[in-house]
Amino acid sequence: MSESLRLVPFQVRHVAGLRLRPQADATLSRLGPVDELARGYEAAGPAWTLFAGDWPLVCGGVVRFWPGAGELWCWTGDEAGRWSVAFARQARQCVSRLGAEHGFHRVQAHVREADEQARGFAMFLGLTLEGRCPGYGPDQATYLLYGRFFGWKA
């Protein structure tokens, strides 16, 4: 683990080097070309890529629904596990700053119910389980809705 980790603004080209986890790759493939989806995400709100040296490990951000509310997204590469603690801490810092730096009062994430690792990650990010969504995924899998409310500002 001699490579240093660095967080940079997300760019569509980062996805080309990301080796997605098999389950994520299978799910995303149902949504059309990943680069097209990435272009939409890049335009829809703040997003970042975590690199180890020159290799992208994770891409993620938030798609703004309307002023102050958005959906978190995270595409994790297979290699991210080597840096899981550092990655998780970096992600938690990014989510915590969304209110003050980007004007969000609420963020949410839909997490595949069967993905225990992703469910634990959502809670680590400070999100609270809010509900169950049968058939929500592009594969009609059940997803859980997690959310975080930063509070109203005067």
Buried (B, 14 or more C-beta within 10 A) or exposed (E): EEEEBEBEEBEBEBBEBBBBBEBBBEBBEEEEEBEEBBEEBBEBBBBBBBBBEEEBBBBBBBBBBEEBBBBBBBBBBBBBEEBEEBBBEBBBEBBBEBBEEBBBBBBBBBBBBEBEEBBEBBEEBEBEEEEEBEEBBEEEBEBBBBBBBBEEEE
